[in-house]
Amino acid sequence: MEFVRWFLDALLVITSCFLVLLILMHKGRGGGMSDMFGGGMSSSLGGSSVAERNLNRITVAMALVWVAVIVGLGVLVRFS
């Protein structure tokens, strides 16, 4: 059981860091925190391109994995 706990903890750290990076890679919609990091600059690569849609899909998938890990850790702690 301890191995599962360590695995879920490591997976939580990895998915959390990766999720933060994915969110910061999104194109800014203007007027928010993304402007501080250069997101307010116009680019011809923006819009609803294939890369942006794929980034959205990967971000949602990573968020679902993150939620599943959180729930798994909660269940593991509750019934241990």
TAJOTA-V23755 format. One record per pair of residues at least 12 apart in sequence whose C-alpha atoms are under 8 Angstrom apart, sorted by the first residue. I is the first residue (numbers start at 1). J is the second residue. Records with the same first field share a line. If there is no record, write none. Layout:
I: J ; J
This chain:
5: 73 ; 76
8: 69 ; 72 ; 73
9: 73
11: 69
12: 66 ; 69 ; 70
15: 62 ; 65 ; 66
16: 66
18: 62
19: 59 ; 62 ; 63
22: 55 ; 59
23: 59
26: 52 ; 55
27: 39 ; 46 ; 52
28: 40
